[in-house]
Amino acid sequence: MTDAVPPEEPPTATVVSRIVSYSVAVLGGILIIVASYTGSNGDWSAPVSFRGLISVPMWVPFALGIAVLALGVMSLIGPVRVLARRAREKREPGRPD
């Protein structure tokens, strides 16, 4: 079996760009959750109409917000770890992970 070559890491600008993009997803998820919570008035089964095209219960946008928030947080983990490792290597060169 041949030795696997580790994938080349993306440049720092790409990592920072990903962090910004995923942070926007996290903020969008929070915004959806807050909007659905404040719009529910305590009645989660109340129908919500989207421009008259579709009507869904209030818990559907809330669940969508939770999903967007969770995906954004999970996506943030990788790029943040890359930046943290680079900062640690810069601070303490030669130290193994």
Biotite code that builds the C-alpha atoms (Angstrom):
import biotite.structure as struc

atoms = struc.array([
    struc.Atom([0.000, 0.000, 0.000], chain_id="A", res_id=1, res_name="MET", atom_name="CA", element="C"),
    struc.Atom([1.373, 3.411, -0.888], chain_id="A", res_id=2, res_name="THR", atom_name="CA", element="C"),
    struc.Atom([1.675, 6.234, 1.583], chain_id="A", res_id=3, res_name="ASP", atom_name="CA", element="C"),
    struc.Atom([-1.120, 8.720, 1.315], chain_id="A", res_id=4, res_name="ALA", atom_name="CA", element="C"),
    struc.Atom([-0.059, 12.253, 0.487], chain_id="A", res_id=5, res_name="VAL", atom_name="CA", element="C"),
    struc.Atom([-1.757, 14.754, 2.809], chain_id="A", res_id=6, res_name="PRO", atom_name="CA", element="C"),
    struc.Atom([-3.942, 17.244, 0.966], chain_id="A", res_id=7, res_name="PRO", atom_name="CA", element="C"),
    struc.Atom([-2.511, 20.704, 0.507], chain_id="A", res_id=8, res_name="GLU", atom_name="CA", element="C"),
    struc.Atom([-4.028, 23.240, 2.869], chain_id="A", res_id=9, res_name="GLU", atom_name="CA", element="C"),
    struc.Atom([-5.831, 26.226, 1.389], chain_id="A", res_id=10, res_name="PRO", atom_name="CA", element="C"),
    struc.Atom([-4.342, 29.711, 1.771], chain_id="A", res_id=11, res_name="PRO", atom_name="CA", element="C"),
    struc.Atom([-5.264, 31.759, 4.825], chain_id="A", res_id=12, res_name="THR", atom_name="CA", element="C"),
    struc.Atom([-7.473, 34.100, 2.776], chain_id="A", res_id=13, res_name="ALA", atom_name="CA", element="C"),
    struc.Atom([-9.590, 31.133, 1.669], chain_id="A", res_id=14, res_name="THR", atom_name="CA", element="C"),
    struc.Atom([-9.911, 29.873, 5.242], chain_id="A", res_id=15, res_name="VAL", atom_name="CA", element="C"),
    struc.Atom([-10.960, 33.320, 6.482], chain_id="A", res_id=16, res_name="VAL", atom_name="CA", element="C"),
    struc.Atom([-13.450, 33.609, 3.611], chain_id="A", res_id=17, res_name="SER", atom_name="CA", element="C"),
    struc.Atom([-15.002, 30.280, 4.628], chain_id="A", res_id=18, res_name="ARG", atom_name="CA", element="C"),
    struc.Atom([-15.223, 31.386, 8.252], chain_id="A", res_id=19, res_name="ILE", atom_name="CA", element="C"),
    struc.Atom([-17.046, 34.567, 7.203], chain_id="A", res_id=20, res_name="VAL", atom_name="CA", element="C"),
    struc.Atom([-19.448, 32.616, 4.961], chain_id="A", res_id=21, res_name="SER", atom_name="CA", element="C"),
    struc.Atom([-20.265, 30.050, 7.625], chain_id="A", res_id=22, res_name="TYR", atom_name="CA", element="C"),
    struc.Atom([-20.688, 32.791, 10.223], chain_id="A", res_id=23, res_name="SER", atom_name="CA", element="C"),
    struc.Atom([-23.303, 34.396, 7.983], chain_id="A", res_id=24, res_name="VAL", atom_name="CA", element="C"),
    struc.Atom([-25.103, 31.030, 7.889], chain_id="A", res_id=25, res_name="ALA", atom_name="CA", element="C"),
    struc.Atom([-25.030, 30.886, 11.696], chain_id="A", res_id=26, res_name="VAL", atom_name="CA", element="C"),
    struc.Atom([-26.434, 34.417, 11.931], chain_id="A", res_id=27, res_name="LEU", atom_name="CA", element="C"),
    struc.Atom([-29.103, 33.533, 9.358], chain_id="A", res_id=28, res_name="GLY", atom_name="CA", element="C"),
    struc.Atom([-30.131, 30.515, 11.420], chain_id="A", res_id=29, res_name="GLY", atom_name="CA", element="C"),
    struc.Atom([-30.366, 32.659, 14.541], chain_id="A", res_id=30, res_name="ILE", atom_name="CA", element="C"),
    struc.Atom([-32.422, 35.229, 12.639], chain_id="A", res_id=31, res_name="LEU", atom_name="CA", element="C"),
    struc.Atom([-34.845, 32.560, 11.388], chain_id="A", res_id=32, res_name="ILE", atom_name="CA", element="C"),
    struc.Atom([-35.213, 31.140, 14.910], chain_id="A", res_id=33, res_name="ILE", atom_name="CA", element="C"),
    struc.Atom([-35.852, 34.564, 16.461], chain_id="A", res_id=34, res_name="VAL", atom_name="CA", element="C"),
    struc.Atom([-38.291, 35.564, 13.723], chain_id="A", res_id=35, res_name="ALA", atom_name="CA", element="C"),
    struc.Atom([-40.281, 32.345, 14.003], chain_id="A", res_id=36, res_name="SER", atom_name="CA", element="C"),
    struc.Atom([-40.278, 32.520, 17.807], chain_id="A", res_id=37, res_name="TYR", atom_name="CA", element="C"),
    struc.Atom([-41.488, 36.118, 17.919], chain_id="A", res_id=38, res_name="THR", atom_name="CA", element="C"),
    struc.Atom([-44.013, 35.484, 15.169], chain_id="A", res_id=39, res_name="GLY", atom_name="CA", element="C"),
    struc.Atom([-45.552, 32.446, 16.834], chain_id="A", res_id=40, res_name="SER", atom_name="CA", element="C"),
    struc.Atom([-47.184, 34.317, 19.750], chain_id="A", res_id=41, res_name="ASN", atom_name="CA", element="C"),
    struc.Atom([-47.108, 31.031, 21.637], chain_id="A", res_id=42, res_name="GLY", atom_name="CA", element="C"),
    struc.Atom([-49.119, 29.118, 19.026], chain_id="A", res_id=43, res_name="ASP", atom_name="CA", element="C"),
    struc.Atom([-46.713, 26.842, 17.169], chain_id="A", res_id=44, res_name="TRP", atom_name="CA", element="C"),
    struc.Atom([-49.462, 25.215, 15.124], chain_id="A", res_id=45, res_name="SER", atom_name="CA", element="C"),
    struc.Atom([-50.627, 28.529, 13.639], chain_id="A", res_id=46, res_name="ALA", atom_name="CA", element="C"),
    struc.Atom([-50.225, 28.537, 9.853], chain_id="A", res_id=47, res_name="PRO", atom_name="CA", element="C"),
    struc.Atom([-47.661, 30.819, 8.241], chain_id="A", res_id=48, res_name="VAL", atom_name="CA", element="C"),
    struc.Atom([-48.213, 31.879, 4.657], chain_id="A", res_id=49, res_name="SER", atom_name="CA", element="C"),
    struc.Atom([-45.305, 32.651, 2.344], chain_id="A", res_id=50, res_name="PHE", atom_name="CA", element="C"),
    struc.Atom([-46.660, 35.196, -0.161], chain_id="A", res_id=51, res_name="ARG", atom_name="CA", element="C"),
    struc.Atom([-49.824, 33.165, -0.462], chain_id="A", res_id=52, res_name="GLY", atom_name="CA", element="C"),
    struc.Atom([-48.019, 30.294, -2.186], chain_id="A", res_id=53, res_name="LEU", atom_name="CA", element="C"),
    struc.Atom([-47.651, 27.847, 0.670], chain_id="A", res_id=54, res_name="ILE", atom_name="CA", element="C"),
    struc.Atom([-48.922, 27.648, 4.227], chain_id="A", res_id=55, res_name="SER", atom_name="CA", element="C"),
    struc.Atom([-47.009, 25.727, 6.879], chain_id="A", res_id=56, res_name="VAL", atom_name="CA", element="C"),
    struc.Atom([-47.189, 25.472, 10.681], chain_id="A", res_id=57, res_name="PRO", atom_name="CA", element="C"),
    struc.Atom([-44.974, 27.891, 12.605], chain_id="A", res_id=58, res_name="MET", atom_name="CA", element="C"),
    struc.Atom([-42.650, 25.115, 13.839], chain_id="A", res_id=59, res_name="TRP", atom_name="CA", element="C"),
    struc.Atom([-41.442, 24.468, 10.256], chain_id="A", res_id=60, res_name="VAL", atom_name="CA", element="C"),
    struc.Atom([-39.465, 27.737, 9.929], chain_id="A", res_id=61, res_name="PRO", atom_name="CA", element="C"),
    struc.Atom([-38.234, 27.238, 13.494], chain_id="A", res_id=62, res_name="PHE", atom_name="CA", element="C"),
    struc.Atom([-36.915, 23.770, 12.609], chain_id="A", res_id=63, res_name="ALA", atom_name="CA", element="C"),
    struc.Atom([-35.353, 25.197, 9.438], chain_id="A", res_id=64, res_name="LEU", atom_name="CA", element="C"),
    struc.Atom([-33.573, 27.818, 11.534], chain_id="A", res_id=65, res_name="GLY", atom_name="CA", element="C"),
    struc.Atom([-32.245, 25.134, 13.884], chain_id="A", res_id=66, res_name="ILE", atom_name="CA", element="C"),
    struc.Atom([-30.965, 23.141, 10.887], chain_id="A", res_id=67, res_name="ALA", atom_name="CA", element="C"),
    struc.Atom([-29.244, 26.177, 9.316], chain_id="A", res_id=68, res_name="VAL", atom_name="CA", element="C"),
    struc.Atom([-27.690, 27.084, 12.662], chain_id="A", res_id=69, res_name="LEU", atom_name="CA", element="C"),
    struc.Atom([-26.423, 23.532, 13.245], chain_id="A", res_id=70, res_name="ALA", atom_name="CA", element="C"),
    struc.Atom([-24.959, 23.219, 9.742], chain_id="A", res_id=71, res_name="LEU", atom_name="CA", element="C"),
    struc.Atom([-23.249, 26.601, 10.061], chain_id="A", res_id=72, res_name="GLY", atom_name="CA", element="C"),
    struc.Atom([-21.677, 25.693, 13.399], chain_id="A", res_id=73, res_name="VAL", atom_name="CA", element="C"),
    struc.Atom([-20.535, 22.285, 12.138], chain_id="A", res_id=74, res_name="MET", atom_name="CA", element="C"),
    struc.Atom([-19.045, 23.899, 9.032], chain_id="A", res_id=75, res_name="SER", atom_name="CA", element="C"),
    struc.Atom([-17.160, 26.460, 11.118], chain_id="A", res_id=76, res_name="LEU", atom_name="CA", element="C"),
    struc.Atom([-15.243, 23.827, 13.093], chain_id="A", res_id=77, res_name="ILE", atom_name="CA", element="C"),
    struc.Atom([-12.801, 22.853, 10.312], chain_id="A", res_id=78, res_name="GLY", atom_name="CA", element="C"),
    struc.Atom([-11.624, 26.324, 9.212], chain_id="A", res_id=79, res_name="PRO", atom_name="CA", element="C"),
    struc.Atom([-11.343, 27.539, 12.808], chain_id="A", res_id=80, res_name="VAL", atom_name="CA", element="C"),
    struc.Atom([-9.161, 24.542, 13.676], chain_id="A", res_id=81, res_name="ARG", atom_name="CA", element="C"),
    struc.Atom([-6.931, 25.252, 10.659], chain_id="A", res_id=82, res_name="VAL", atom_name="CA", element="C"),
    struc.Atom([-6.430, 28.880, 11.730], chain_id="A", res_id=83, res_name="LEU", atom_name="CA", element="C"),
    struc.Atom([-5.815, 27.845, 15.341], chain_id="A", res_id=84, res_name="ALA", atom_name="CA", element="C"),
    struc.Atom([-3.203, 25.296, 14.277], chain_id="A", res_id=85, res_name="ARG", atom_name="CA", element="C"),
    struc.Atom([-1.458, 27.865, 12.064], chain_id="A", res_id=86, res_name="ARG", atom_name="CA", element="C"),
    struc.Atom([-1.394, 30.386, 14.916], chain_id="A", res_id=87, res_name="ALA", atom_name="CA", element="C"),
    struc.Atom([-0.013, 27.741, 17.290], chain_id="A", res_id=88, res_name="ARG", atom_name="CA", element="C"),
    struc.Atom([2.681, 26.747, 14.757], chain_id="A", res_id=89, res_name="GLU", atom_name="CA", element="C"),
    struc.Atom([3.639, 30.384, 14.326], chain_id="A", res_id=90, res_name="LYS", atom_name="CA", element="C"),
    struc.Atom([3.839, 30.892, 18.093], chain_id="A", res_id=91, res_name="ARG", atom_name="CA", element="C"),
    struc.Atom([5.634, 27.598, 18.856], chain_id="A", res_id=92, res_name="GLU", atom_name="CA", element="C"),
    struc.Atom([7.463, 26.373, 15.725], chain_id="A", res_id=93, res_name="PRO", atom_name="CA", element="C"),
    struc.Atom([8.372, 22.701, 15.659], chain_id="A", res_id=94, res_name="GLY", atom_name="CA", element="C"),
    struc.Atom([5.752, 21.623, 18.171], chain_id="A", res_id=95, res_name="ARG", atom_name="CA", element="C"),
    struc.Atom([3.806, 18.561, 16.966], chain_id="A", res_id=96, res_name="PRO", atom_name="CA", element="C"),
    struc.Atom([0.003, 18.587, 16.898], chain_id="A", res_id=97, res_name="ASP", atom_name="CA", element="C"),
])
